[in-house]
């Protein structure tokens, strides 16, 4: 949120009110949209944070998120919802809808803090951009 994600969404909506997906530029490939996201994350994002190694890639972010939330005592069904995994509960999956995004944000997202050690947190503010200049 501190990097201006909500501002980004507002600008996208204003520029194209008929837009169907937030990241509609991503191409659908082999049943999903993640190929280009993974490539960007591995070749641009991790290096810009100074975190790129052979062991760290897009998929390791999911492991990090799951482990961080587990260690903070977040209930597994919230973690599963955030990561897009099945809960294993047929009643909730067949008859229930997903959690409201506000619930997932409060139960999960705002509890995530990325650390490289017990005392050093990753400063993401260096990645902040002026969305107006980019989106127009």
CNS distance restraints for C-alpha pairs under 8 A (distance, minus, plus):
assign (resid   1 and name CA) (resid   5 and name CA) 5.38 0.50 0.50
assign (resid   1 and name CA) (resid   6 and name CA) 6.68 0.50 0.50
assign (resid   2 and name CA) (resid 125 and name CA) 7.65 0.50 0.50
assign (resid   3 and name CA) (resid 124 and name CA) 7.80 0.50 0.50
assign (resid   3 and name CA) (resid 125 and name CA) 6.51 0.50 0.50
assign (resid   3 and name CA) (resid 127 and name CA) 7.38 0.50 0.50
assign (resid   3 and name CA) (resid 128 and name CA) 5.05 0.50 0.50
assign (resid   3 and name CA) (resid 129 and name CA) 7.49 0.50 0.50
assign (resid   4 and name CA) (resid   8 and name CA) 6.19 0.50 0.50
assign (resid   4 and name CA) (resid 128 and name CA) 7.40 0.50 0.50
assign (resid   4 and name CA) (resid 131 and name CA) 7.97 0.50 0.50
assign (resid   5 and name CA) (resid   9 and name CA) 6.32 0.50 0.50
assign (resid   6 and name CA) (resid  10 and name CA) 6.28 0.50 0.50
assign (resid   7 and name CA) (resid  11 and name CA) 6.23 0.50 0.50
assign (resid   7 and name CA) (resid 131 and name CA) 7.59 0.50 0.50
assign (resid   8 and name CA) (resid  12 and name CA) 6.23 0.50 0.50
assign (resid   8 and name CA) (resid 131 and name CA) 5.99 0.50 0.50
assign (resid   9 and name CA) (resid  13 and name CA) 6.18 0.50 0.50
assign (resid   9 and name CA) (resid  22 and name CA) 7.40 0.50 0.50
assign (resid  10 and name CA) (resid  14 and name CA) 6.19 0.50 0.50
assign (resid  11 and name CA) (resid  15 and name CA) 6.08 0.50 0.50
assign (resid  11 and name CA) (resid 131 and name CA) 7.73 0.50 0.50
assign (resid  11 and name CA) (resid 132 and name CA) 7.31 0.50 0.50
assign (resid  11 and name CA) (resid 135 and name CA) 7.14 0.50 0.50
assign (resid  12 and name CA) (resid  16 and name CA) 6.20 0.50 0.50
assign (resid  12 and name CA) (resid  17 and name CA) 7.83 0.50 0.50
assign (resid  12 and name CA) (resid  22 and name CA) 7.60 0.50 0.50
assign (resid  12 and name CA) (resid 135 and name CA) 7.32 0.50 0.50
assign (resid  13 and name CA) (resid  17 and name CA) 4.94 0.50 0.50
assign (resid  13 and name CA) (resid  18 and name CA) 7.89 0.50 0.50
assign (resid  13 and name CA) (resid  19 and name CA) 7.13 0.50 0.50
assign (resid  19 and name CA) (resid  24 and name CA) 7.78 0.50 0.50
assign (resid  20 and name CA) (resid  24 and name CA) 7.24 0.50 0.50
assign (resid  26 and name CA) (resid  33 and name CA) 5.96 0.50 0.50
assign (resid  26 and name CA) (resid  34 and name CA) 7.85 0.50 0.50
assign (resid  26 and name CA) (resid  36 and name CA) 6.83 0.50 0.50
assign (resid  26 and name CA) (resid  37 and name CA) 7.87 0.50 0.50
assign (resid  27 and name CA) (resid  33 and name CA) 5.81 0.50 0.50
assign (resid  27 and name CA) (resid  36 and name CA) 7.66 0.50 0.50
assign (resid  28 and name CA) (resid  32 and name CA) 5.46 0.50 0.50
assign (resid  28 and name CA) (resid  33 and name CA) 4.73 0.50 0.50
assign (resid  29 and name CA) (resid  33 and name CA) 6.05 0.50 0.50
assign (resid  29 and name CA) (resid  35 and name CA) 7.20 0.50 0.50
assign (resid  33 and name CA) (resid  37 and name CA) 7.60 0.50 0.50
assign (resid  34 and name CA) (resid  38 and name CA) 5.99 0.50 0.50
assign (resid  35 and name CA) (resid  39 and name CA) 6.31 0.50 0.50
assign (resid  36 and name CA) (resid  40 and name CA) 6.08 0.50 0.50
assign (resid  37 and name CA) (resid  41 and name CA) 6.05 0.50 0.50
assign (resid  38 and name CA) (resid  42 and name CA) 6.12 0.50 0.50
assign (resid  38 and name CA) (resid  57 and name CA) 7.94 0.50 0.50
assign (resid  38 and name CA) (resid  58 and name CA) 5.49 0.50 0.50
assign (resid  38 and name CA) (resid  59 and name CA) 7.95 0.50 0.50
assign (resid  39 and name CA) (resid  43 and name CA) 6.02 0.50 0.50
assign (resid  40 and name CA) (resid  44 and name CA) 5.39 0.50 0.50
assign (resid  40 and name CA) (resid  45 and name CA) 6.58 0.50 0.50
assign (resid  41 and name CA) (resid  45 and name CA) 4.73 0.50 0.50
assign (resid  41 and name CA) (resid  46 and name CA) 6.11 0.50 0.50
assign (resid  41 and name CA) (resid  57 and name CA) 7.37 0.50 0.50
assign (resid  41 and name CA) (resid  58 and name CA) 5.97 0.50 0.50
assign (resid  42 and name CA) (resid  46 and name CA) 5.82 0.50 0.50
assign (resid  42 and name CA) (resid  47 and name CA) 7.54 0.50 0.50
assign (resid  42 and name CA) (resid  52 and name CA) 7.43 0.50 0.50
assign (resid  42 and name CA) (resid  57 and name CA) 5.48 0.50 0.50
assign (resid  42 and name CA) (resid  58 and name CA) 6.09 0.50 0.50
assign (resid  43 and name CA) (resid  47 and name CA) 6.64 0.50 0.50
assign (resid  44 and name CA) (resid  48 and name CA) 6.17 0.50 0.50
assign (resid  45 and name CA) (resid  49 and name CA) 6.50 0.50 0.50
assign (resid  46 and name CA) (resid  50 and name CA) 6.29 0.50 0.50
assign (resid  46 and name CA) (resid  51 and name CA) 5.19 0.50 0.50
assign (resid  46 and name CA) (resid  52 and name CA) 5.02 0.50 0.50
assign (resid  46 and name CA) (resid  57 and name CA) 7.65 0.50 0.50
assign (resid  47 and name CA) (resid  51 and name CA) 5.78 0.50 0.50
assign (resid  47 and name CA) (resid  52 and name CA) 4.98 0.50 0.50
assign (resid  49 and name CA) (resid 122 and name CA) 7.83 0.50 0.50
assign (resid  49 and name CA) (resid 124 and name CA) 7.64 0.50 0.50
assign (resid  51 and name CA) (resid  56 and name CA) 7.47 0.50 0.50
assign (resid  52 and name CA) (resid  56 and name CA) 6.06 0.50 0.50
assign (resid  52 and name CA) (resid  57 and name CA) 7.42 0.50 0.50
assign (resid  53 and name CA) (resid  57 and name CA) 7.78 0.50 0.50
assign (resid  55 and name CA) (resid  60 and name CA) 7.89 0.50 0.50
assign (resid  56 and name CA) (resid  60 and name CA) 5.78 0.50 0.50
assign (resid  56 and name CA) (resid  61 and name CA) 7.89 0.50 0.50
assign (resid  57 and name CA) (resid  61 and name CA) 6.98 0.50 0.50
assign (resid  58 and name CA) (resid  62 and name CA) 7.48 0.50 0.50
assign (resid  59 and name CA) (resid  63 and name CA) 6.93 0.50 0.50
assign (resid  60 and name CA) (resid  64 and name CA) 6.14 0.50 0.50
assign (resid  61 and name CA) (resid  65 and name CA) 6.10 0.50 0.50
assign (resid  62 and name CA) (resid  66 and name CA) 6.13 0.50 0.50
assign (resid  62 and name CA) (resid  83 and name CA) 7.19 0.50 0.50
assign (resid  63 and name CA) (resid  67 and name CA) 6.05 0.50 0.50
assign (resid  64 and name CA) (resid  68 and name CA) 5.93 0.50 0.50
assign (resid  65 and name CA) (resid  69 and name CA) 6.14 0.50 0.50
assign (resid  65 and name CA) (resid 112 and name CA) 6.99 0.50 0.50
assign (resid  66 and name CA) (resid  70 and name CA) 6.07 0.50 0.50
assign (resid  66 and name CA) (resid  79 and name CA) 6.47 0.50 0.50
assign (resid  66 and name CA) (resid  83 and name CA) 7.90 0.50 0.50
assign (resid  67 and name CA) (resid  71 and name CA) 6.10 0.50 0.50
assign (resid  68 and name CA) (resid  72 and name CA) 6.35 0.50 0.50
assign (resid  68 and name CA) (resid 112 and name CA) 6.72 0.50 0.50
assign (resid  69 and name CA) (resid  73 and name CA) 6.43 0.50 0.50
assign (resid  69 and name CA) (resid  74 and name CA) 5.40 0.50 0.50
assign (resid  69 and name CA) (resid  79 and name CA) 7.03 0.50 0.50
assign (resid  69 and name CA) (resid 108 and name CA) 6.72 0.50 0.50
assign (resid  69 and name CA) (resid 111 and name CA) 7.15 0.50 0.50
assign (resid  69 and name CA) (resid 112 and name CA) 6.95 0.50 0.50
assign (resid  70 and name CA) (resid  74 and name CA) 5.56 0.50 0.50
assign (resid  70 and name CA) (resid  75 and name CA) 7.39 0.50 0.50
assign (resid  70 and name CA) (resid  76 and name CA) 7.39 0.50 0.50
assign (resid  70 and name CA) (resid  79 and name CA) 7.92 0.50 0.50
assign (resid  72 and name CA) (resid 111 and name CA) 7.83 0.50 0.50
assign (resid  74 and name CA) (resid  78 and name CA) 7.00 0.50 0.50
assign (resid  74 and name CA) (resid  79 and name CA) 7.03 0.50 0.50
assign (resid  74 and name CA) (resid 107 and name CA) 6.95 0.50 0.50
assign (resid  74 and name CA) (resid 108 and name CA) 7.06 0.50 0.50
assign (resid  75 and name CA) (resid  79 and name CA) 6.72 0.50 0.50
assign (resid  76 and name CA) (resid  80 and name CA) 6.00 0.50 0.50
assign (resid  77 and name CA) (resid  81 and name CA) 6.16 0.50 0.50
assign (resid  77 and name CA) (resid  87 and name CA) 5.92 0.50 0.50
assign (resid  78 and name CA) (resid  82 and name CA) 6.28 0.50 0.50
assign (resid  78 and name CA) (resid 104 and name CA) 6.61 0.50 0.50
assign (resid  78 and name CA) (resid 107 and name CA) 7.00 0.50 0.50
assign (resid  78 and name CA) (resid 108 and name CA) 7.02 0.50 0.50
assign (resid  79 and name CA) (resid  83 and name CA) 6.21 0.50 0.50
assign (resid  79 and name CA) (resid 108 and name CA) 6.92 0.50 0.50
assign (resid  80 and name CA) (resid  84 and name CA) 5.84 0.50 0.50
assign (resid  80 and name CA) (resid  85 and name CA) 4.72 0.50 0.50
assign (resid  80 and name CA) (resid  86 and name CA) 6.39 0.50 0.50
assign (resid  80 and name CA) (resid  87 and name CA) 6.20 0.50 0.50
assign (resid  81 and name CA) (resid  85 and name CA) 6.10 0.50 0.50
assign (resid  81 and name CA) (resid  86 and name CA) 7.52 0.50 0.50
assign (resid  81 and name CA) (resid  87 and name CA) 7.62 0.50 0.50
assign (resid  81 and name CA) (resid  98 and name CA) 7.21 0.50 0.50
assign (resid  81 and name CA) (resid  99 and name CA) 7.50 0.50 0.50
assign (resid  81 and name CA) (resid 104 and name CA) 7.70 0.50 0.50
assign (resid  82 and name CA) (resid 104 and name CA) 6.63 0.50 0.50
assign (resid  82 and name CA) (resid 108 and name CA) 7.47 0.50 0.50
assign (resid  86 and name CA) (resid  93 and name CA) 7.72 0.50 0.50
assign (resid  87 and name CA) (resid  93 and name CA) 7.36 0.50 0.50
assign (resid  88 and name CA) (resid  93 and name CA) 7.82 0.50 0.50
assign (resid  89 and name CA) (resid  93 and name CA) 6.13 0.50 0.50
assign (resid  90 and name CA) (resid  94 and name CA) 5.68 0.50 0.50
assign (resid  90 and name CA) (resid  95 and name CA) 7.93 0.50 0.50
assign (resid  91 and name CA) (resid  95 and name CA) 5.64 0.50 0.50
assign (resid  91 and name CA) (resid  96 and name CA) 7.03 0.50 0.50
assign (resid  92 and name CA) (resid  96 and name CA) 4.65 0.50 0.50
assign (resid  92 and name CA) (resid  97 and name CA) 7.39 0.50 0.50
assign (resid  93 and name CA) (resid  97 and name CA) 7.15 0.50 0.50
assign (resid  99 and name CA) (resid 103 and name CA) 6.39 0.50 0.50
assign (resid  99 and name CA) (resid 104 and name CA) 6.65 0.50 0.50
assign (resid 100 and name CA) (resid 104 and name CA) 6.75 0.50 0.50
assign (resid 101 and name CA) (resid 105 and name CA) 6.06 0.50 0.50
assign (resid 102 and name CA) (resid 106 and name CA) 6.14 0.50 0.50
assign (resid 103 and name CA) (resid 107 and name CA) 5.88 0.50 0.50
assign (resid 104 and name CA) (resid 108 and name CA) 5.50 0.50 0.50
assign (resid 104 and name CA) (resid 109 and name CA) 6.71 0.50 0.50
assign (resid 105 and name CA) (resid 109 and name CA) 4.64 0.50 0.50
assign (resid 105 and name CA) (resid 110 and name CA) 5.96 0.50 0.50
assign (resid 106 and name CA) (resid 110 and name CA) 5.78 0.50 0.50
assign (resid 106 and name CA) (resid 111 and name CA) 7.60 0.50 0.50
assign (resid 107 and name CA) (resid 111 and name CA) 7.18 0.50 0.50
assign (resid 108 and name CA) (resid 112 and name CA) 6.86 0.50 0.50
assign (resid 113 and name CA) (resid 121 and name CA) 7.23 0.50 0.50
assign (resid 114 and name CA) (resid 121 and name CA) 5.75 0.50 0.50
assign (resid 114 and name CA) (resid 122 and name CA) 5.76 0.50 0.50
assign (resid 115 and name CA) (resid 119 and name CA) 7.51 0.50 0.50
assign (resid 115 and name CA) (resid 120 and name CA) 5.63 0.50 0.50
assign (resid 115 and name CA) (resid 121 and name CA) 4.14 0.50 0.50
assign (resid 115 and name CA) (resid 122 and name CA) 5.72 0.50 0.50
assign (resid 116 and name CA) (resid 120 and name CA) 5.69 0.50 0.50
assign (resid 116 and name CA) (resid 121 and name CA) 6.09 0.50 0.50
assign (resid 116 and name CA) (resid 122 and name CA) 6.83 0.50 0.50
assign (resid 117 and name CA) (resid 121 and name CA) 7.23 0.50 0.50
assign (resid 124 and name CA) (resid 128 and name CA) 7.46 0.50 0.50
assign (resid 130 and name CA) (resid 134 and name CA) 6.77 0.50 0.50
assign (resid 131 and name CA) (resid 135 and name CA) 5.81 0.50 0.50
assign (resid 131 and name CA) (resid 136 and name CA) 7.75 0.50 0.50
assign (resid 132 and name CA) (resid 136 and name CA) 5.16 0.50 0.50
